[in-house]
Structures are given as structure tokens and as C-alpha cells.
């Protein structure tokens, strides 16, 4: 007949006493405490929070994870060694506990204590569902946070784009105003120059250009007019 070693009997007895407790309630309580501690919804739990959690559930944490203090607890689950527990490391806490329960259930099955093994497996299935729900919750939080960050970055880029084009438009308007002022000033100068080149006579109310070429043409026109009058006067004298 099969005889179990003494240390195996002691281990199984310890596991039986351990997992006969309400491990489901412990997991829910631990998860709730961690979520309340993460009230800013950053998804990160620091060492101070772990100390608070460990102070409230020291006995259970020591039994389930074989740690003596908060530092040991962080060292066990802090994979990236930043003294913080991110979303994946928080889920790892319950996955490790589930893995230990699976090994205990297998050990009870090997020792033919099937009712105890089945009870532990039932709890394992419940914890698996809880882990899936918590993972979905954390993923939703991560998605919302990333979406918010994306929206903020997009709004920032949009504001920078609008500010840049506002500056360009204002600069273009200022350039156009400057050109209009220059054109207006140039026009005024041309008008003043034109007026200075002309003489306004009170008798004839005519503008007489002082340009040499135009003056010569004007003189020729006067001479032609005088000759025409002389011819008319000659005709009248003959009649």
C-alpha cells in the first residue's frame, strides 16, 4: 500500500487548513483595498499602500505568500524592480495564489483525498473568473487613461496649429496693411508731384503743363489758331 512521507502529510494538512478558510473573501477584500488605495486611478500601488494593506491583512498574507513584511511582499511581486506594483503585478498576486491552490488540489488528488481536491478546484475556478473580471477592469482603466492622454495630445497639437496659423494670418494682414500704407503714401506723393508740375490759371481755368514737349505742342496749336484767324480776316477784307 502507498504510504505518504511525513513532510508531505504535514504539508497537505497545512494546505487543507489554509484553503479551508474563505480564500474567496480574502481575494475580494484585498482587491477592494488596493482599488480604494488607487483613488487617482493611476493603476500603480506604491510601498506605502502595501504597508497599509499588509498591516490590515498581515496573517493572511504571511500564510498565503510566506512573506514576513511589506518589503518581502513587494520584492516577491515587483517584477521590474521599481518599488511599485503596476496592473500586471497586481494581477500576479492572485495568479500566484491560484497557482498554489492548483498545486495543493493536485497534491490532494494524488493522495486520493478527492473531496478536498474538488473543493479547492471549485475555488480555483471562482478565482479565475474574478481575475478575468479584474483584468477587464484594469484594461478599461488603461484604455480610458490612454484615450484621455491621446485626446489631450490631440487638443494640444490642434491648439498649437491654430496658434501658428493665427500668427501667420496676423502677420500676413500686417504685411498687407503696410503695403497699402506704402501704396497710399506713394499715391499721395505722386499727386503732390503732379500738382507741383502744373500751373492753375484763374482766367482760363485750364491746367497748363510745364513739360517742354507738351509746351511746344501747345505753342504750335496757338500759332495754327492765329494763322486761321488771319486767313479769315483776309477773306473779310476782300469782301
C-alpha positions in Angstrom: 0.0 0.0 0.0 1.0 3.6 -0.7 2.4 5.5 2.4 2.9 9.2 2.3 6.1 10.8 3.7 5.7 12.6 7.0 6.6 16.0 5.5 4.0 15.5 2.7 1.3 14.8 5.3 2.3 17.9 7.3 2.3 20.0 4.1 -1.1 18.7 3.0 -2.6 19.2 6.5 -1.3 22.8 6.4 -2.7 23.4 2.9 -6.0 21.9 4.0 -6.3 24.2 7.0 -5.2 27.1 4.8 -7.6 26.7 1.9 -10.5 25.6 4.1 -10.6 29.3 5.0 -12.7 31.7 2.9 -9.9 32.5 0.4 -12.5 34.0 -2.0 -13.5 36.6 0.6 -9.8 37.3 1.2 -9.2 37.9 -2.5 -12.2 40.2 -2.8 -11.1 42.2 0.3 -7.5 42.5 -0.9 -8.7 43.7 -4.3 -11.1 46.2 -2.8 -8.4 47.6 -0.5 -6.0 48.1 -3.4 -8.6 49.8 -5.6 -9.5 52.2 -2.8 -5.9 53.0 -2.3 -5.6 53.8 -6.1 -8.2 56.5 -5.8 -6.5 58.5 -8.5 -6.9 55.6 -11.0 -3.3 55.6 -12.0 -3.1 51.8 -11.8 0.0 52.0 -9.6 0.4 51.0 -6.0 3.4 52.2 -4.1 5.1 50.9 -1.0 3.1 53.0 1.4 -0.1 51.4 0.2 1.4 47.9 0.5 2.3 48.7 4.1 -1.3 49.7 4.9 -2.6 46.6 3.2 -0.1 44.4 5.0 -1.0 45.9 8.3 -4.6 45.0 7.8 -4.1 41.5 6.4 -0.7 40.5 7.8 -1.7 37.0 8.9 -3.4 36.0 5.7 -0.6 37.4 3.5 2.0 35.6 5.6 0.1 32.3 5.3 -0.7 32.5 1.6 2.5 34.0 0.3 5.1 33.2 3.0 6.3 36.8 3.5 7.2 38.5 6.7 6.7 42.1 5.9 5.7 44.6 3.2 9.2 44.8 1.8 9.2 41.0 1.2 5.7 41.3 -0.4 6.9 43.9 -2.8 10.1 42.0 -3.6 8.0 38.9 -4.4 5.7 40.6 -6.9 7.8 43.7 -8.1 9.0 42.2 -11.4 10.5 45.4 -12.8 12.1 46.4 -9.5 10.7 49.9 -9.3 9.3 49.5 -5.8 5.8 49.9 -7.3 3.1 47.4 -8.3 1.6 48.1 -11.7 -1.5 46.5 -13.1 0.1 43.3 -14.3 2.0 42.8 -11.0 -1.3 43.4 -9.0 -3.0 40.6 -11.0 0.1 38.5 -10.5 -0.7 38.4 -6.7 -3.9 36.5 -7.3 -2.4 34.3 -10.1 0.3 33.2 -7.7 -2.3 32.4 -5.1 -4.3 30.5 -7.7 -1.2 28.6 -8.8 -0.6 27.5 -5.2 -4.2 26.3 -4.8 -3.9 24.3 -8.1 -0.8 22.6 -6.8 -2.5 21.8 -3.5 -5.5 20.4 -5.3 -3.3 18.2 -7.4 -1.5 17.0 -4.3 -4.7 16.1 -2.6 -5.8 14.3 -5.7 -2.6 12.3 -5.7 -3.1 11.4 -2.1 -6.7 10.3 -3.1 -8.4 13.0 -1.0 -10.8 13.8 -3.8 -13.4 15.8 -1.9 -10.8 18.3 -0.6 -9.2 18.5 -4.1 -12.6 19.2 -5.7 -13.4 21.9 -3.1 -10.1 23.6 -3.9 -10.7 23.3 -7.6 -14.1 24.9 -7.3 -12.4 27.9 -5.5 -9.8 28.0 -8.2 -12.4 28.3 -10.9 -14.1 31.2 -9.0 -10.8 33.0 -8.6 -10.1 32.5 -12.3 -13.3 34.3 -13.1 -12.5 37.1 -10.6 -9.1 37.5 -12.2 -10.6 37.9 -15.6 -13.1 40.5 -14.4 -10.3 42.4 -12.6 -8.1 42.3 -15.7 -11.0 43.7 -17.8 -11.5 46.5 -15.2 -7.8 47.4 -15.3 -7.7 47.2 -19.1 -10.7 49.5 -19.2 -8.9 52.0 -16.9 -5.8 51.8 -19.0 -7.8 52.3 -22.2 -9.6 55.3 -20.7 -6.4 56.8 -19.5 -4.6 56.3 -22.8 -7.7 57.7 -24.7 -7.6 60.7 -22.4 -3.9 61.2 -23.0 -4.5 60.8 -26.7 -7.3 63.4 -26.6 -5.1 65.8 -24.6 -2.2 65.4 -27.0 -4.5 65.9 -30.0 -6.0 69.0 -28.4 -2.6 70.4 -27.7 -1.5 69.9 -31.3 -4.7 71.5 -32.5 -4.1 74.5 -30.3 -0.5 74.8 -31.5 -1.7 74.5 -35.1 -4.4 77.2 -34.6 -2.0 79.5 -32.8 0.6 79.1 -35.5 -1.9 79.9 -38.3 -3.3 82.8 -36.2 0.2 84.2 -36.1 0.7 83.7 -39.8 -2.6 85.3 -40.7 -1.9 88.3 -38.4 1.5 88.6 -39.9 0.0 88.5 -43.4 -2.6 91.1 -42.5 0.0 93.4 -41.1 2.1 93.0 -44.2 -0.9 93.8 -46.4 -1.7 96.9 -44.2 1.9 98.0 -44.6 1.8 97.6 -48.3 -1.5 99.6 -48.5 0.0 102.4 -46.4 3.1 102.4 -48.7 0.9 102.5 -51.8 -1.3 105.2 -50.4 1.8 107.3 -49.4 3.2 106.7 -52.9 -0.1 107.8 -54.5 -0.2 111.0 -52.3 3.4 111.8 -53.3 2.6 111.3 -57.0 -0.4 113.6 -56.7 1.7 116.3 -54.9 4.4 115.9 -57.6 1.8 116.2 -60.4 0.2 119.3 -58.8 3.7 120.9 -58.5 4.3 120.3 -62.2 1.1 122.0 -63.2 0.1 125.7 -63.0 -3.6 126.6 -62.5 -4.6 129.9 -64.1 -7.5 131.8 -62.7 -8.5 133.4 -66.0 -8.8 130.4 -68.3 -9.3 127.7 -65.6 -7.1 125.5 -67.6 -4.2 123.3 -66.5 -1.1 124.3 -68.5 1.5 121.6 -68.2 5.1 122.9 -67.9 6.6 119.9 -69.6 8.8 121.0 -72.5 7.4 118.7 -75.1 3.8 119.5 -74.2 4.6 123.2 -74.1 6.0 123.1 -77.6 2.9 121.3 -78.8 0.7 123.9 -77.1 2.6 126.8 -78.8 2.2 125.1 -82.2 -1.5 124.9 -81.6 -1.6 128.6 -80.7 0.2 129.5 -83.9 -2.2 127.4 -86.0 -5.1 129.2 -84.4 -3.6 132.6 -85.2 -3.0 131.7 -88.9 -6.5 130.5 -89.2 -7.8 133.9 -87.9 -5.5 135.8 -90.3 -6.9 133.9 -93.3 -10.5 134.7 -92.1 -9.6 138.3 -91.7 -8.1 138.5 -95.2 -11.3 137.0 -96.7 -13.5 139.5 -94.8 -11.3 142.4 -96.0 -11.6 141.3 -99.7 -15.4 141.1 -99.4 
